[in-house]
Amino acid sequence: QVQLVESGGGLVQAGGSLRLSCAASGRTFGRYNMAWFRQAPGKERDFVGVINQSGGLTYYADSVEGRFTISRDNAKNTMYLQMNSLKPEDTAVYYCAADLTIEAKVLHTSAGEYDYWGQGTQVTVSS
């Protein structure tokens, strides 16, 4: 079983920056595609971005394209989400997720395609 733990959330003013981390257990982290999702109270869990096993490929939701950057350090079993130019609309609980399929060729954008999830970390952007 893969265990994921998010950290780095907090309160930031609009226009500011924040970096989230997702620490993963196990020794096969580098073989999983990883993704970030976010969810506001009473709303659906929405796709933010995805990164492939090696970190060479990324894909983002239109709402964050150009502002957010996903990266990973497989030696540290950690994935990151660098968030710049934050907007109040970015306020949500942010979750990291792992696609259990080893060396998957498809970068999924649907939450149902992911097998393991962290507990989430709150990001609040004030105006």
Secondary structure, DSSP 8 states (H G I E B T S, - for coil): ---EEEE--EEEETT--EEEEEEE-SS-GGGSEEEEEEE-TTS--EEEEEE-SSS--EEE-TTTTTTEEEEEEGGGTEEEEEE-S--GGG-EEEEEEEE-STT-S----SGGG--EE---EEEEEE-
